[in-house]
Amino acid sequence: MGFEERVMDIRRLRLWESRNATVLSNDLIRIVLEDQGGMVLELSSDTPTGGRMNAHLLPHYRGSGTSVFSDENGQYWKNSAFLYQKAGSYFSFPNFGPGFSDGEDQQEFNGYTASSYWMVERYGTDPQFGGVWLMSLVRNRKAKWQVRKIDMLLPNQPVHYSACVITNSSEEDLVANMAWNNELGSPFLESGCVLNASAESWSTGDESALMGGHARLAPNTTFDDWKKAPLKEGGTVDLSEVPPVIGKSDFISGVIPQAASMGWSSVINPRQQMVYFTFFPGPASLAEDEASLNFNNFLFDYGGRSETPWSLYPGGMSQQYSLNCGSGTNHLYSGLEHVKAGDQIMGSDSTVTIKPGQTKTVYYASAFCAYDNNRIGGNFSTVEQVVEGIVLKRTKSWAFIPADSTFHCLKELTKRLLSSE
């Protein structure tokens, strides 16, 4: 029986030598989740034209060997395990941004979790909700913390749900960044796509944070309307519209309103009538044992990276056209090197502190599906949580995404799996 004939399915497979992955699928979507870095290589859905499309970016430079450290061309990837295996969606912890070494403390580029091997502990089907799930673990023995991740698909929903359960087993506070990343690329991402997010105020950081980057936005600036973002050379630009290749790369963070019960961000392709929609519990709906994602993050990689591996050689043309549409608790894209507990961006914490012996959980979801009403291709103005899912509204037009927007099923599954550990 092939993939196309199955409904709820989960299986393990070998991609390359020493590179393994798990395939989870339901009647609407399929995800391919690699052990290396916990990278979601594929989140695919049927298109209105009868094909099937992966929304996620698979960079041209992605290595297929066992490790960057055993690859004789490792310098091309800056000897970075993260750059070697990067693709699609992944969770960054405890660093988000450039790596650095501070005495004994080594922080990997975009986090230990995205650079390491996730050990698959268990996987199976869920009799209560009818879903399929995978539980995997990353442990930092030296720093004495771990992240256990539970990924889930539910029947009849085009949504990939994730719970990251972070435990600090050390005797000191764990001060960290954490961020979900969703790197989107061709054929889903193209010029003419429109962006949206729950944030209402935005900031740019220092352009030096993007390795080999050439920015167009004014650095270290805050603005409320991202349709009028200030340019470095003067004037403004509408960031909600995806341009063609322009030879520029920029990063922005937008603060999630404290009154929001749900945080979200979206990318719509109006030509293909497909939407990629991410959502997570907002500050107003967090339980005591949950960690808050305080910002929407967008990394616009519109051809502005003149350094390997984005370009073929140092100073060459960037070969990458992509968009990272994520969310996190992060200090823009500067990482932890010059950040301490209590530091804020636009009035919201840019780090999370996990006390000794404490466990905090982050819930996050990504949906990818077609929509019927072509007026939604011009973007939507409001998002509503309803019992059966999420409604994107534009005056009298709307699009519906079947979803468990309160994460009820994932929370119940997480509780059940952890209690049996």
C-alpha positions as CSV (number, residue, x, y, z in Angstrom):
1,M,0.0,0.0,0.0
2,G,1.6,3.3,-1.0
3,F,1.5,6.6,0.8
4,E,-1.4,7.9,-1.4
5,E,-3.7,5.1,-0.3
6,R,-3.2,5.4,3.4
7,V,-5.0,7.8,5.7
8,M,-3.4,8.0,9.2
9,D,0.1,6.6,8.9
10,I,3.4,6.8,10.7
11,R,6.6,5.0,9.7
12,R,10.4,5.3,10.0
13,L,12.7,5.5,6.9
14,R,16.3,6.0,6.0
15,L,17.0,9.0,3.9
16,W,20.8,8.5,3.5
17,E,23.4,6.5,5.4
18,S,23.1,7.5,9.1
19,R,20.3,9.9,8.3
20,N,16.9,8.7,9.4
21,A,13.5,10.3,9.4
22,T,9.8,9.7,10.4
23,V,6.9,10.1,8.0
24,L,3.6,11.1,9.5
25,S,0.5,11.5,7.3
26,N,-3.2,12.0,7.5
27,D,-5.9,12.5,4.8
28,L,-4.7,16.1,4.1
29,I,-1.0,16.6,4.8
30,R,2.3,14.7,5.2
31,I,5.3,15.6,7.2
32,V,8.8,14.2,6.9
33,L,10.7,14.8,10.2
34,E,14.5,14.1,10.2
35,D,16.3,13.0,13.4
36,Q,19.2,15.3,12.6
37,G,18.2,18.8,14.0
38,G,14.6,17.7,14.2
39,M,14.2,19.3,10.8
40,V,10.7,19.0,9.2
41,L,11.8,18.6,5.7
42,E,8.4,18.3,4.2
43,L,4.9,19.7,5.1
44,S,3.0,18.9,2.0
45,S,-0.6,19.2,0.9
46,D,-2.8,18.7,-2.2
47,T,-3.1,21.8,-4.4
48,P,-6.3,23.0,-6.1
49,T,-4.8,22.0,-9.4
50,G,-4.5,18.4,-8.5
51,G,-0.8,18.2,-7.6
52,R,1.0,18.0,-4.3
53,M,3.3,20.7,-2.9
54,N,5.8,21.0,-0.1
55,A,5.7,24.4,1.5
56,H,9.1,24.0,3.1
57,L,12.5,25.0,1.9
58,L,15.1,22.4,1.1
59,P,18.2,24.5,0.6
60,H,20.4,23.8,-2.4
61,Y,23.4,23.5,0.0
62,R,21.9,20.9,2.4
63,G,24.4,18.2,3.2
64,S,23.5,14.6,2.9
65,G,26.6,13.1,4.7
66,T,26.7,11.7,8.3
67,S,27.9,15.0,9.7
68,V,29.6,18.3,8.8
69,F,32.5,17.3,10.9
70,S,33.2,14.3,8.8
71,D,32.6,16.1,5.5
72,E,35.9,17.1,3.8
73,N,34.2,20.2,2.6
74,G,33.0,21.2,6.0
75,Q,34.4,24.8,5.8
76,Y,31.8,25.5,3.0
77,W,29.1,25.2,5.8
78,K,31.3,27.1,8.3
79,N,31.7,23.8,10.1
80,S,28.2,24.4,11.4
81,A,26.0,21.3,12.0
82,F,23.0,23.6,11.8
83,L,23.8,25.0,8.3
84,Y,24.7,21.4,7.1
85,Q,21.3,19.9,8.0
86,K,19.0,23.0,8.0
87,A,15.7,22.7,6.2
88,G,12.0,23.5,6.7
89,S,10.8,23.8,10.3
90,Y,12.9,23.5,13.4
91,F,13.0,24.5,17.0
92,S,15.9,26.8,18.2
93,F,17.0,26.5,21.9
94,P,18.7,27.9,23.9
95,N,20.2,30.3,21.4
96,F,18.6,32.1,18.4
97,G,21.1,33.9,16.2
98,P,24.9,33.7,15.8
99,G,26.8,31.1,17.7
100,F,29.6,32.1,20.1
101,S,32.0,30.8,22.7
102,D,32.1,32.4,26.1
103,G,34.9,30.6,28.0
104,E,33.4,27.2,28.7
105,D,30.0,28.1,27.3
106,Q,29.6,27.2,23.6
107,Q,26.4,28.3,22.0
108,E,25.6,26.8,18.5
109,F,24.3,28.9,15.7
110,N,20.5,28.9,16.1
111,G,20.6,26.6,19.0
112,Y,21.8,23.2,20.3
113,T,18.4,21.7,19.4
114,A,18.8,22.6,15.7
115,S,22.4,21.4,15.6
116,S,22.0,18.1,17.4
117,Y,20.6,14.6,16.9
118,W,17.1,14.0,18.2
119,M,16.7,10.5,19.7
120,V,13.4,8.9,18.7
121,E,12.0,7.4,21.9
122,R,8.5,6.2,20.9
123,Y,5.9,6.7,18.2
124,G,2.4,5.3,17.5
125,T,-1.3,5.9,17.0
126,D,-3.5,7.5,19.6
127,P,-6.8,5.7,20.3
128,Q,-8.4,8.7,22.0
129,F,-8.1,11.2,19.2
130,G,-7.3,9.0,16.3
131,G,-4.0,10.8,15.6
132,V,-0.4,9.7,15.0
133,W,2.5,10.9,17.2
134,L,6.2,10.9,17.6
135,M,8.2,11.5,20.8
136,S,11.9,12.4,20.5
137,L,14.6,13.8,22.9
138,V,17.6,16.1,22.8
139,R,19.7,16.2,26.0
140,N,22.6,18.6,26.8
141,R,24.5,16.6,29.4
142,K,27.0,19.3,30.1
143,A,24.5,22.1,30.7
144,K,22.0,19.7,32.3
145,W,18.9,20.4,30.4
146,Q,16.7,18.5,27.9
147,V,13.9,19.1,25.4
148,R,11.4,16.3,24.8
149,K,9.3,17.0,21.7
150,I,6.0,15.4,20.8
151,D,4.8,15.9,17.2
152,M,1.2,15.0,16.3
153,L,-1.2,14.9,13.3
154,L,-5.0,14.6,13.9
155,P,-7.5,13.2,11.4
156,N,-9.2,15.7,9.0
157,Q,-6.9,18.6,10.0
158,P,-4.1,20.0,7.7
159,V,-2.0,20.8,10.8
160,H,1.3,19.7,12.3
161,Y,1.2,20.1,16.1
162,S,4.3,20.2,18.3
163,A,4.9,20.3,22.1
164,C,8.5,21.1,23.3
165,V,8.9,20.1,27.0
166,I,12.0,21.8,28.4
167,T,13.4,20.6,31.7
168,N,16.3,22.3,33.6
169,S,18.1,19.7,35.7
170,S,21.0,22.0,36.7
171,E,21.3,23.9,39.9
172,E,21.3,27.3,38.2
173,D,18.7,29.3,36.3
174,L,18.6,28.5,32.6
175,V,18.3,31.8,30.7
176,A,17.5,31.1,27.0
177,N,16.1,32.1,23.7
178,M,13.6,29.8,22.0
179,A,12.1,30.1,18.6
180,W,10.1,28.1,16.1
181,N,11.4,28.5,12.5
182,N,9.5,27.8,9.3
183,E,11.7,28.3,6.3
184,L,9.5,28.4,3.2
185,G,10.7,28.2,-0.4
186,S,9.8,27.5,-4.0
187,P,7.4,26.5,-5.5
188,F,5.1,27.7,-2.7
189,L,6.9,30.9,-2.0
190,E,7.1,33.3,-4.9
191,S,6.8,37.0,-5.6
192,G,3.2,38.1,-5.0
193,C,2.7,36.1,-1.8
194,V,1.2,38.1,1.0
195,L,2.1,38.0,4.7
196,N,0.2,38.6,7.9
197,A,0.9,38.3,11.6
198,S,-0.6,39.0,15.0
199,A,2.1,41.5,16.0
200,E,1.3,45.2,16.1
201,S,4.7,46.8,16.5
202,W,8.0,45.8,14.8
203,S,11.7,46.2,15.3
204,T,14.8,45.7,13.2
205,G,18.2,44.8,14.8
206,D,21.8,45.1,13.8
207,E,22.3,44.0,10.2
208,S,25.6,42.4,11.2
209,A,23.6,39.6,12.8
210,L,22.9,38.1,9.4
211,M,26.0,36.4,8.2
212,G,27.0,37.8,4.8
213,G,23.8,39.8,4.7
214,H,23.0,42.9,2.7
215,A,20.0,44.7,4.3
216,R,17.5,47.2,2.9
217,L,15.7,48.1,6.2
218,A,17.0,50.8,8.5
219,P,18.8,49.0,11.4
220,N,17.8,49.2,15.1
221,T,14.4,50.9,14.3
222,T,10.9,50.3,15.7
223,F,7.8,50.9,13.6
224,D,4.1,50.1,14.0
225,D,3.0,49.7,10.4
226,W,4.9,47.1,8.6
227,K,3.4,48.3,5.3
228,K,5.5,51.4,5.8
229,A,8.8,50.0,7.1
230,P,11.7,52.5,7.0
231,L,14.4,51.8,4.4
232,K,18.1,52.4,5.1
233,E,18.3,54.6,2.0
234,G,15.2,56.6,3.0
235,G,11.5,56.0,2.1
236,T,9.4,53.0,3.2
237,V,8.5,49.6,1.9
238,D,5.4,47.3,2.4
239,L,6.8,44.1,4.1
240,S,3.5,42.3,3.8
241,E,4.2,41.8,0.1
242,V,6.8,39.3,-1.1
243,P,9.0,40.9,-3.8
244,P,11.0,39.2,-6.6
245,V,14.7,38.5,-5.9
246,I,16.1,41.9,-4.8
247,G,19.5,41.0,-3.4
248,K,18.6,41.9,0.2
249,S,18.1,40.0,3.4
250,D,16.5,41.4,6.6
251,F,15.2,40.2,9.9
252,I,12.3,41.7,11.9
253,S,10.6,40.8,15.2
254,G,7.0,41.9,16.1
255,V,5.7,41.9,19.6
256,I,2.6,39.8,20.3
257,P,-0.1,41.8,22.2
258,Q,-0.4,40.8,25.8
259,A,-4.2,40.5,25.5
260,A,-3.9,38.0,22.6
261,S,-5.3,34.5,23.3
262,M,-3.6,33.2,20.2
263,G,-0.4,34.3,18.4
264,W,-0.2,33.6,14.6
265,S,1.4,34.3,11.3
266,S,0.6,33.5,7.7
267,V,1.9,33.3,4.2
268,I,-0.7,33.3,1.4
269,N,0.0,32.4,-2.2
270,P,-2.9,34.0,-4.1
271,R,-2.0,32.5,-7.5
272,Q,-2.0,29.0,-6.1
273,Q,-4.8,29.6,-3.5
274,M,-2.7,28.1,-0.7
275,V,-2.1,29.3,2.8
276,Y,0.6,28.5,5.4
277,F,-0.7,29.4,8.8
278,T,1.1,29.1,12.1
279,F,-0.5,29.5,15.6
280,F,0.4,29.1,19.2
281,P,-1.1,30.0,22.7
282,G,-0.9,33.8,23.2
283,P,0.1,35.6,26.4
284,A,-3.5,35.8,27.7
285,S,-4.1,32.0,27.5
286,L,-0.9,30.5,28.9
287,A,-1.0,28.0,31.7
288,E,1.5,28.3,34.5
289,D,3.7,25.5,33.2
290,E,3.9,27.0,29.7
291,A,6.5,29.2,28.2
292,S,5.5,32.2,26.2
293,L,6.4,33.0,22.6
294,N,6.5,36.8,22.7
295,F,7.4,37.7,19.1
296,N,6.5,37.0,15.5
297,N,9.8,36.7,13.5
298,F,10.4,37.1,9.8
299,L,13.7,36.5,8.1
300,F,13.4,37.8,4.5
301,D,16.1,36.0,2.5
302,Y,15.4,37.6,-0.9
303,G,18.9,36.9,-2.3
304,G,21.0,39.0,0.0
305,R,23.6,36.6,1.4
306,S,27.0,36.8,-0.3
307,E,28.7,34.2,1.9
308,T,28.8,30.4,1.7
309,P,26.8,28.3,1.9
310,W,24.1,30.7,0.6
311,S,26.4,31.6,-2.2
312,L,28.7,29.3,-4.1
313,Y,31.8,31.2,-3.0
314,P,32.6,34.1,-0.7
315,G,31.4,37.3,-2.3
316,G,29.3,35.4,-4.8
317,M,25.6,35.7,-5.7
318,S,23.1,34.3,-3.2
319,Q,21.5,31.2,-4.5
320,Q,18.7,31.3,-1.9
321,Y,15.2,32.9,-2.1
322,S,13.2,32.1,0.9
323,L,11.3,33.3,3.9
324,N,11.5,32.2,7.6
325,C,8.1,32.8,9.1
326,G,8.4,31.9,12.8
327,S,7.8,33.0,16.3
328,G,9.9,33.0,19.5
329,T,11.1,34.6,22.7
330,N,14.3,36.1,21.3
331,H,16.4,39.2,21.3
332,L,15.8,39.9,17.6
333,Y,18.5,37.8,15.8
334,S,21.4,38.7,18.1
335,G,21.5,35.5,20.2
336,L,22.4,35.2,23.8
337,E,25.9,36.6,23.7
338,H,25.1,40.1,25.0
339,V,21.7,39.4,26.5
340,K,20.8,38.8,30.1
341,A,17.6,37.8,32.0
342,G,15.1,40.6,32.1
343,D,16.2,42.2,28.9
344,Q,13.2,43.3,26.8
345,I,12.4,44.3,23.2
346,M,9.4,46.6,22.8
347,G,8.3,45.9,26.4
348,S,8.3,42.1,26.1
349,D,10.9,39.7,27.5
350,S,13.5,38.6,25.0
351,T,14.6,35.6,27.1
352,V,12.9,32.8,29.1
353,T,14.1,31.8,32.5
354,I,13.7,28.2,33.6
355,K,14.4,27.7,37.3
356,P,16.4,24.7,38.6
357,G,14.3,21.6,38.5
358,Q,11.5,23.4,36.5
359,T,9.8,22.2,33.3
360,K,8.2,24.5,30.8
361,T,6.3,23.5,27.7
362,V,5.9,25.4,24.3
363,Y,3.0,24.5,22.0
364,Y,3.1,25.4,18.4
365,A,1.4,24.4,15.1
366,S,1.7,24.9,11.4
367,A,-1.2,24.4,8.9
368,F,-0.9,24.2,5.1
369,C,-3.9,23.9,2.9
370,A,-5.9,25.3,0.0
371,Y,-8.7,27.8,0.4
372,D,-11.8,28.3,-1.8
373,N,-12.5,32.0,-1.7
374,N,-10.1,33.8,-4.0
375,R,-10.7,37.2,-2.3
376,I,-8.6,35.8,0.7
377,G,-5.7,36.0,-1.7
378,G,-5.8,39.8,-1.1
379,N,-5.1,39.0,2.5
380,F,-7.4,38.9,5.5
381,S,-8.1,41.4,8.3
382,T,-9.1,39.3,11.3
383,V,-8.5,35.8,12.7
384,E,-11.2,34.0,14.8
385,Q,-10.9,30.9,16.9
386,V,-14.0,28.8,16.7
387,V,-14.8,25.3,18.1
388,E,-13.9,23.4,14.9
389,G,-10.9,25.5,13.8
390,I,-9.7,28.9,12.7
391,V,-11.5,31.4,10.5
392,L,-9.6,34.0,8.4
393,K,-11.9,36.9,7.6
394,R,-11.9,39.7,5.0
395,T,-15.1,41.8,5.2
396,K,-17.7,39.3,4.0
397,S,-15.2,36.7,2.7
398,W,-13.6,34.0,4.8
399,A,-11.4,30.9,4.7
400,F,-11.7,28.1,7.3
401,I,-8.8,25.9,8.6
402,P,-10.0,22.8,10.5
403,A,-7.8,22.9,13.7
404,D,-7.6,22.4,17.4
405,S,-6.7,26.0,18.1
406,T,-6.5,25.5,21.9
407,F,-4.2,22.5,21.6
408,H,-6.5,20.4,23.7
409,C,-5.7,17.1,22.0
410,L,-1.9,17.7,22.1
411,K,-2.0,18.7,25.7
412,E,-3.9,15.6,26.7
413,L,-1.5,13.4,24.7
414,T,1.5,15.1,26.1
415,K,0.2,14.6,29.7
416,R,-0.5,10.9,29.0
417,L,2.9,10.2,27.4
418,L,4.9,12.0,30.0
419,S,3.1,10.3,32.9
420,S,4.2,7.0,31.5
421,E,7.9,7.9,31.3
